[in-house]
């Protein structure tokens, strides 16, 4: 890719102090680095706001918004306000982390297949006994082309292995 499209990664943050660093580190360590990481502190009463601010001070790709608690949808919408100039948008829950290389694979696929508007990827869920543990190694979101003019075709990209897509385009 000669031109690297800008990818907005929107992360609503609320009461995830134990998982937030793992989440943000998994985003910032991606091989696809043309990112705007938008951390939306949704009035979290723990130390999440300070953690977000520390990341913003260390990495210019990180933007932090502090707002009153309004729920995950209001936090996502506030993040969308800051992503208007981005080519692609994705969301990551703040207690999840993403697989290395997933953004490079997704953006490359979308750039090579202009007829596809959304790439979704699967999840790897870690379990301890019968209890599911989120935030350890989870990929559960999609990457969306910013300017969709019609209902897009959707492509599912397997998260493991990242050697290539596994399922077909949904029409």
One Martini backbone bead per residue (centre of mass of N, CA, C, O) as a GRO file, in nm:
protein
  171
    1UNK     BB    1   0.091   0.040   0.028
    2UNK     BB    2   0.129   0.369  -0.032
    3UNK     BB    3  -0.132   0.445   0.106
    4UNK     BB    4  -0.219   0.505   0.442
    5UNK     BB    5  -0.484   0.452   0.600
    6UNK     BB    6  -0.690   0.576   0.843
    7UNK     BB    7  -0.733   0.431   1.171
    8UNK     BB    8  -0.995   0.402   1.390
    9UNK     BB    9  -0.975   0.340   1.749
   10UNK     BB   10  -1.242   0.264   1.959
   11UNK     BB   11  -1.237   0.309   2.331
   12UNK     BB   12  -1.432   0.227   2.573
   13UNK     BB   13  -1.411   0.347   2.923
   14UNK     BB   14  -1.496   0.122   3.212
   15UNK     BB   15  -1.388  -0.043   3.471
   16UNK     BB   16  -1.059  -0.150   3.349
   17UNK     BB   17  -0.782  -0.137   3.498
   18UNK     BB   18  -0.677  -0.445   3.464
   19UNK     BB   19  -0.704  -0.431   3.115
   20UNK     BB   20  -0.615  -0.169   2.959
   21UNK     BB   21  -0.316  -0.213   2.889
   22UNK     BB   22  -0.353  -0.464   2.715
   23UNK     BB   23  -0.530  -0.331   2.508
   24UNK     BB   24  -0.352  -0.090   2.416
   25UNK     BB   25  -0.098  -0.252   2.350
   26UNK     BB   26  -0.234  -0.425   2.121
   27UNK     BB   27  -0.276  -0.175   1.939
   28UNK     BB   28   0.013  -0.027   1.935
   29UNK     BB   29   0.160  -0.311   1.826
   30UNK     BB   30   0.080  -0.295   1.553
   31UNK     BB   31   0.180  -0.312   1.224
   32UNK     BB   32  -0.046  -0.115   1.195
   33UNK     BB   33   0.024   0.244   1.250
   34UNK     BB   34  -0.219   0.413   1.111
   35UNK     BB   35  -0.340   0.557   1.393
   36UNK     BB   36  -0.638   0.632   1.595
   37UNK     BB   37  -0.659   0.637   1.939
   38UNK     BB   38  -0.976   0.633   2.109
   39UNK     BB   39  -1.016   0.728   2.440
   40UNK     BB   40  -1.319   0.680   2.632
   41UNK     BB   41  -1.388   0.824   2.926
   42UNK     BB   42  -1.685   0.715   3.110
   43UNK     BB   43  -1.646   0.802   3.415
   44UNK     BB   44  -1.436   0.648   3.564
   45UNK     BB   45  -1.369   0.566   3.914
   46UNK     BB   46  -1.098   0.486   3.852
   47UNK     BB   47  -0.768   0.479   3.686
   48UNK     BB   48  -0.829   0.515   3.374
   49UNK     BB   49  -0.780   0.815   3.309
   50UNK     BB   50  -0.472   0.810   3.376
   51UNK     BB   51  -0.395   0.593   3.175
   52UNK     BB   52  -0.483   0.741   2.923
   53UNK     BB   53  -0.303   0.994   2.963
   54UNK     BB   54  -0.033   0.840   2.949
   55UNK     BB   55  -0.061   0.747   2.657
   56UNK     BB   56  -0.089   1.032   2.529
   57UNK     BB   57   0.197   1.129   2.629
   58UNK     BB   58   0.357   0.889   2.463
   59UNK     BB   59   0.135   0.890   2.211
   60UNK     BB   60   0.015   1.064   1.928
   61UNK     BB   61  -0.221   0.848   1.852
   62UNK     BB   62  -0.347   0.937   2.122
   63UNK     BB   63  -0.684   0.996   2.228
   64UNK     BB   64  -0.859   1.182   2.485
   65UNK     BB   65  -1.178   1.135   2.651
   66UNK     BB   66  -1.373   1.306   2.892
   67UNK     BB   67  -1.676   1.181   3.049
   68UNK     BB   68  -1.970   1.128   3.135
   69UNK     BB   69  -2.166   0.890   3.227
   70UNK     BB   70  -2.355   0.700   2.945
   71UNK     BB   71  -2.226   0.470   2.811
   72UNK     BB   72  -2.116   0.293   2.543
   73UNK     BB   73  -2.268   0.443   2.313
   74UNK     BB   74  -2.173   0.734   2.389
   75UNK     BB   75  -1.873   0.672   2.364
   76UNK     BB   76  -1.873   0.587   2.068
   77UNK     BB   77  -1.995   0.849   1.955
   78UNK     BB   78  -1.763   1.032   2.052
   79UNK     BB   79  -1.549   0.888   1.883
   80UNK     BB   80  -1.677   0.946   1.604
   81UNK     BB   81  -1.628   1.254   1.613
   82UNK     BB   82  -1.295   1.185   1.590
   83UNK     BB   83  -1.335   1.010   1.288
   84UNK     BB   84  -1.412   1.175   1.023
   85UNK     BB   85  -1.104   1.150   0.873
   86UNK     BB   86  -1.133   0.848   0.852
   87UNK     BB   87  -1.130   0.553   0.662
   88UNK     BB   88  -1.143   0.378   0.928
   89UNK     BB   89  -1.339   0.169   1.164
   90UNK     BB   90  -1.305   0.068   1.511
   91UNK     BB   91  -1.376  -0.153   1.787
   92UNK     BB   92  -1.276  -0.179   2.141
   93UNK     BB   93  -1.285  -0.339   2.415
   94UNK     BB   94  -1.125  -0.266   2.726
   95UNK     BB   95  -1.122  -0.601   2.799
   96UNK     BB   96  -0.962  -0.635   2.536
   97UNK     BB   97  -0.771  -0.802   2.282
   98UNK     BB   98  -0.547  -0.814   2.003
   99UNK     BB   99  -0.418  -0.942   1.736
  100UNK     BB  100  -0.156  -0.963   1.562
  101UNK     BB  101  -0.216  -0.811   1.236
  102UNK     BB  102  -0.524  -0.748   1.192
  103UNK     BB  103  -0.518  -0.463   1.057
  104UNK     BB  104  -0.349  -0.530   0.813
  105UNK     BB  105  -0.537  -0.746   0.698
  106UNK     BB  106  -0.796  -0.572   0.678
  107UNK     BB  107  -0.697  -0.329   0.513
  108UNK     BB  108  -0.584  -0.483   0.277
  109UNK     BB  109  -0.846  -0.614   0.192
  110UNK     BB  110  -1.010  -0.350   0.147
  111UNK     BB  111  -0.815  -0.228  -0.066
  112UNK     BB  112  -0.843  -0.486  -0.267
  113UNK     BB  113  -1.177  -0.472  -0.191
  114UNK     BB  114  -1.398  -0.229  -0.272
  115UNK     BB  115  -1.678  -0.400  -0.238
  116UNK     BB  116  -1.594  -0.398   0.056
  117UNK     BB  117  -1.700  -0.259   0.387
  118UNK     BB  118  -1.673  -0.520   0.585
  119UNK     BB  119  -1.469  -0.654   0.849
  120UNK     BB  120  -1.471  -0.958   1.018
  121UNK     BB  121  -1.386  -1.113   1.334
  122UNK     BB  122  -1.300  -1.338   1.544
  123UNK     BB  123  -1.273  -1.543   1.840
  124UNK     BB  124  -1.073  -1.575   2.143
  125UNK     BB  125  -1.149  -1.772   2.415
  126UNK     BB  126  -1.088  -1.759   2.756
  127UNK     BB  127  -1.078  -2.025   3.000
  128UNK     BB  128  -1.175  -2.085   3.350
  129UNK     BB  129  -1.313  -2.342   3.343
  130UNK     BB  130  -1.642  -2.206   3.332
  131UNK     BB  131  -1.506  -1.928   3.314
  132UNK     BB  132  -1.502  -1.641   3.146
  133UNK     BB  133  -1.222  -1.455   3.003
  134UNK     BB  134  -1.176  -1.143   2.945
  135UNK     BB  135  -0.889  -0.972   2.805
  136UNK     BB  136  -0.663  -1.172   2.683
  137UNK     BB  137  -0.767  -1.300   2.369
  138UNK     BB  138  -0.958  -1.085   2.192
  139UNK     BB  139  -1.168  -1.098   1.891
  140UNK     BB  140  -1.459  -0.858   1.855
  141UNK     BB  141  -1.483  -0.721   1.548
  142UNK     BB  142  -1.491  -0.449   1.314
  143UNK     BB  143  -1.412  -0.315   0.992
  144UNK     BB  144  -1.491   0.010   0.856
  145UNK     BB  145  -1.589   0.185   0.604
  146UNK     BB  146  -1.661   0.515   0.624
  147UNK     BB  147  -1.785   0.547   0.311
  148UNK     BB  148  -2.100   0.447   0.276
  149UNK     BB  149  -2.352   0.409   0.007
  150UNK     BB  150  -2.418   0.110   0.078
  151UNK     BB  151  -2.479  -0.194   0.132
  152UNK     BB  152  -2.245  -0.401   0.230
  153UNK     BB  153  -2.015  -0.613   0.202
  154UNK     BB  154  -1.915  -0.904   0.387
  155UNK     BB  155  -1.615  -1.002   0.565
  156UNK     BB  156  -1.453  -1.285   0.702
  157UNK     BB  157  -1.178  -1.283   0.930
  158UNK     BB  158  -0.957  -1.480   1.045
  159UNK     BB  159  -0.748  -1.480   1.336
  160UNK     BB  160  -0.670  -1.799   1.294
  161UNK     BB  161  -0.478  -1.757   1.091
  162UNK     BB  162  -0.324  -1.466   0.921
  163UNK     BB  163  -0.283  -1.578   0.617
  164UNK     BB  164  -0.607  -1.570   0.574
  165UNK     BB  165  -0.899  -1.591   0.464
  166UNK     BB  166  -1.189  -1.818   0.524
  167UNK     BB  167  -1.438  -1.671   0.426
  168UNK     BB  168  -1.701  -1.548   0.262
  169UNK     BB  169  -1.881  -1.344   0.094
  170UNK     BB  170  -2.150  -1.154   0.181
  171UNK     BB  171  -2.474  -1.082   0.004
   0.00000   0.00000   0.00000
